[in-house]
Amino acid sequence: MFDSKPFDDKFAAVIAHFEEEIKKVRTGRAHPDMLDGIMVEVYGAKMPLNQVANTVANEATQLLITPFDVNNISAISTAIRNEQSLGFNPSDDGRNIRVPIPPLNEERRRDMVKSLGVKLENARVAIRNVRQDALKLAKQMKDEKKLSEDDVKRIEKDIDGTVADFQEQLEATVKAKEQEIMTI
């Protein structure tokens, strides 16, 4: 018998990953997740920012980073500055790092919406790949005489329905984020 549960889990994982990715797209308001992808060179190794410092949004337009070890301040500032896609310019006072979040202009908002489109397409490709894997398994089971032709057609229909549901979920998420970005 064909078990679609592992594939449903993979579809859900694609959606969860996509939602995490779009959290990093900034909307003009400060949010600690904006710095999730930052890797800091400390103690001779690259570490995620959240393992070397605490990040909070102390104001709507500013992030406050408090390093666990004050000696890492310059490394953290450099790592944030080097992340060109964010366009942040951190400043430090010797104990904390303040990252002002500049207001978004119309052009930058449109660029962010375009980057959302790229992330959406990547998620769609991942969903199609999971679909392909499921259909391949069903066909393989048919070839091994574990499933009939009718079973394969039913499975294909079920999988396509599931894919459509997840695609709708992706669209709704993108539409909401797009609205958030374009709202001034």
N, C-alpha and C positions, 0 to 999 in steps of 0.2 A: 504494500500500500504506500502511496506517495504521501510524504509528510511535508506540508508547506510551512510549518512553524519556523524552521531555521531560516527560511527565506523571508518570512514576515519580520523576523528579528533583524535580519540584514537591512531590510527596507527601513525599519524604525531607526537603525543605527545611522543610516544615511541622512535621515531627517534630523536626528539629534546633532550630527556633525555639522550639517548645514546651518542649523540654528545657532550653534556655537560660533561658526565662522561669521555669521552676519552680526553677532553681538559686537564684533571687533570693528564694524563699520560705524564710525562716529556720527552723531546727529547734532553736534553743537553743544550737547550737555556732557559734562564730565562723568565718566563711569570707569571704575577700576578695571573692568574687563577690556578696556581699550588697549591696555598694555600687556595683555596675556601672551602675545607672541614674542615678547622681548626676551632675548637671551643675553645674560651678563657674564662677562669674562672675569671670574673671581677665583682666587686660590688655584690658579692654573687650569681651570676647567670652565666650560660654559654651563651656566645654570639658569633656569627660568627666574624671572624677576621676583615672582611670588615666593621663591625659596631664599632670597637674600634680603627682602624688604617687605614692609607692609604698605599697601597702597589703599588710600581712601579718597573719596570725593568730598573734600571739606567745603566746597562751594560748587555752584552749578557750572562754573567756568574754570575750575582749577582742581588738579589732583595733587595730593600731598603724599610723598613717599618717604617713609621712615626706614632707613636701612637697619638691619639687625646688627651690623658691624659698621661703625662710622667710617672706617678706612675704605669702604667700598663705594663711597659717594661718587667719586670721579668716574669709576667704572660704570656705575648705574647711569649717570648723566650722559656719558659717552654712548652707551648702548641705546638709550632713548633717542639721542640726537642722530645716531647713525641709521635709525629706522626711517628712511626717507618717505615711505608711504604715509606715515603719520603726520609729518611736518611739525613736530613739536620742538620747542626750544626750552629745555628745563634750566632752572637756576637753583643753586643751593646756598644755604646759609651756614654750612659747616656741620649741621645735624640733620637737616631735612632737605628734601628736594621738592621744589614746587614746579608743577608743569601747567602753565596756563593753556587753556583750550581756546584757540582763536575762533571767533565767529566764522561760520561758513558763508562764503559768497555764492552767488548763483552758479558760477562756473564749477566751483568745487562740489556743490550739491549734485550737479549733473554728472560729474565724473564718478561720484560715489554711487549714483544710480546705475551707471554703466558697469561699475565693478560688481554691483549686486547681480547684474545680468550674467556676468562671467561666472560668479559663484553658483547661480541658479543652473546654468548650463552644465557645470561640473557635477552638480547634484543629480541632474537628469541623466547624465551619462552613467553615473554610479548606479542609479535605479535601473537603467536599461541593462547594465552588466549583470545585476542580480537577477533580473528577469531572464536573461539569456542562460544563466547558470541553471535556473529552475527548469526552464524548458529543455535544456540539454539533458538534465537528469531524468526528466519524464520520458524523453525520447530513448535514452539509454535503457530505462526500465522496460519500455515497450519492446525494444530489440531483444531484451533478455526474457521476454514473454511474461513479465511480472505485471504488466498493465495492458489493457486492450486499447484499440484505436479510440473507442468512445471515451475511455478514461482519460487518455491523453488530451483529447479535445476539451473535455470538461475541465481538466487541470489548467489547460491553456486559457480557457475563458475565465476561470477563477483568478489566475495570476494577472491577467490583463485588467480585471476589475480592481484588484489590489493595487496594481501600478497606477491606474487612473485615480484611485483615492489618494495615494501618496503624492501624485503630481498635483492634485488640487490643493493638498495641504501645503506643498512647496509654494504654489502660486499665491495662496492666501498669506503666507508668511512674508513673501517678497512684497506683496501689495501693501501690507501693514508697515513694513520697514521703509518702503519707498515714500509712503505718506509721512512717516516720522521724519525722514531726511528732508523732504521738500517743505515741511512746515517751518515757518520762520518764527 
